[in-house]
Amino acid sequence: MFHNLRHLNFKHFEFVKADGFDEAIIGIDCENFRYIYSYNKALEILEEHIETTEAIDFLEFEIKQAYFGNSTPIFI
């Protein structure tokens, strides 16, 4: 299925991005047109700037808890 993604036209859909986490994107939910992020990679990105416990708290309560309807990014 992923090999067909390059043939899909996503320009008519709006994706909600988590700013600063482009390197953590691991896929796209084609049903709801939202990004799928690696939780561990997002945590690594945060740890470059803040302590691990703060990074976990920020990711859990500021990023993962944000809600944008069906466009809410997925962290796995």
C-alpha positions as a Markdown table, in Angstrom:
| # | Residue | x | y | z |
|---|---|---|---|---|
| 1 | Met | 0.0 | 0.0 | 0.0 |
| 2 | Phe | 2.8 | 2.5 | 0.8 |
| 3 | His | 4.3 | 2.2 | -2.6 |
| 4 | Asn | 1.1 | 3.7 | -4.0 |
| 5 | Leu | 1.3 | 6.9 | -1.9 |
| 6 | Arg | 3.4 | 8.7 | -4.4 |
| 7 | His | 0.5 | 8.3 | -6.9 |
| 8 | Leu | -2.1 | 9.9 | -4.6 |
| 9 | Asn | -2.8 | 13.6 | -4.9 |
| 10 | Phe | -2.9 | 15.2 | -1.4 |
| 11 | Lys | -3.0 | 18.8 | -2.5 |
| 12 | His | -6.7 | 19.1 | -1.9 |
| 13 | Phe | -6.4 | 18.0 | 1.8 |
| 14 | Glu | -5.1 | 19.9 | 4.7 |
| 15 | Phe | -2.8 | 18.2 | 7.1 |
| 16 | Val | -2.2 | 19.4 | 10.7 |
| 17 | Lys | 1.6 | 19.3 | 11.4 |
| 18 | Ala | 3.3 | 19.3 | 14.8 |
| 19 | Asp | 5.8 | 22.1 | 14.3 |
| 20 | Gly | 9.4 | 21.1 | 14.7 |
| 21 | Phe | 8.7 | 17.4 | 14.4 |
| 22 | Asp | 9.1 | 16.8 | 10.6 |
| 23 | Glu | 11.9 | 14.3 | 11.2 |
| 24 | Ala | 9.5 | 12.2 | 13.3 |
| 25 | Ile | 7.0 | 11.7 | 10.5 |
| 26 | Ile | 6.8 | 8.0 | 9.7 |
| 27 | Gly | 3.6 | 7.9 | 7.6 |
| 28 | Ile | 0.2 | 9.2 | 6.6 |
| 29 | Asp | -3.2 | 8.0 | 7.7 |
| 30 | Cys | -4.8 | 7.9 | 4.3 |
| 31 | Glu | -8.3 | 7.5 | 5.7 |
| 32 | Asn | -8.4 | 10.7 | 7.7 |
| 33 | Phe | -5.5 | 12.5 | 6.0 |
| 34 | Arg | -3.3 | 13.0 | 9.0 |
| 35 | Tyr | 0.4 | 12.6 | 9.8 |
| 36 | Ile | 1.7 | 9.6 | 11.8 |
| 37 | Tyr | 4.7 | 10.5 | 14.0 |
| 38 | Ser | 7.2 | 8.3 | 15.8 |
| 39 | Tyr | 6.7 | 9.0 | 19.5 |
| 40 | Asn | 10.3 | 8.0 | 20.3 |
| 41 | Lys | 11.7 | 10.3 | 17.6 |
| 42 | Ala | 9.6 | 13.2 | 18.7 |
| 43 | Leu | 10.9 | 12.6 | 22.2 |
| 44 | Glu | 14.5 | 12.6 | 21.0 |
| 45 | Ile | 13.9 | 15.9 | 19.2 |
| 46 | Leu | 12.5 | 17.5 | 22.4 |
| 47 | Glu | 15.4 | 16.1 | 24.4 |
| 48 | Glu | 17.8 | 18.1 | 22.3 |
| 49 | His | 16.4 | 21.2 | 24.1 |
| 50 | Ile | 15.0 | 20.1 | 27.5 |
| 51 | Glu | 15.5 | 17.5 | 30.1 |
| 52 | Thr | 13.9 | 14.0 | 29.5 |
| 53 | Thr | 11.2 | 14.3 | 32.2 |
| 54 | Glu | 10.2 | 17.7 | 30.9 |
| 55 | Ala | 10.3 | 16.4 | 27.3 |
| 56 | Ile | 7.9 | 13.5 | 28.2 |
| 57 | Asp | 5.5 | 15.8 | 30.0 |
| 58 | Phe | 5.5 | 18.3 | 27.1 |
| 59 | Leu | 4.9 | 15.5 | 24.6 |
| 60 | Glu | 2.2 | 13.9 | 26.6 |
| 61 | Phe | 0.3 | 16.9 | 27.7 |
| 62 | Glu | 1.0 | 19.7 | 25.2 |
| 63 | Ile | 1.4 | 17.7 | 22.0 |
| 64 | Lys | -0.5 | 14.4 | 22.2 |
| 65 | Gln | -3.5 | 15.9 | 24.0 |
| 66 | Ala | -4.0 | 18.6 | 21.4 |
| 67 | Tyr | -7.2 | 17.9 | 19.4 |
| 68 | Phe | -7.9 | 19.0 | 15.9 |
| 69 | Gly | -10.8 | 16.7 | 15.0 |
| 70 | Asn | -10.2 | 14.0 | 12.4 |
| 71 | Ser | -7.0 | 15.9 | 11.4 |
| 72 | Thr | -5.3 | 15.4 | 14.8 |
| 73 | Pro | -1.8 | 13.9 | 14.2 |
| 74 | Ile | -1.1 | 10.4 | 15.5 |
| 75 | Phe | 1.9 | 9.6 | 17.7 |
| 76 | Ile | 2.8 | 5.9 | 18.0 |
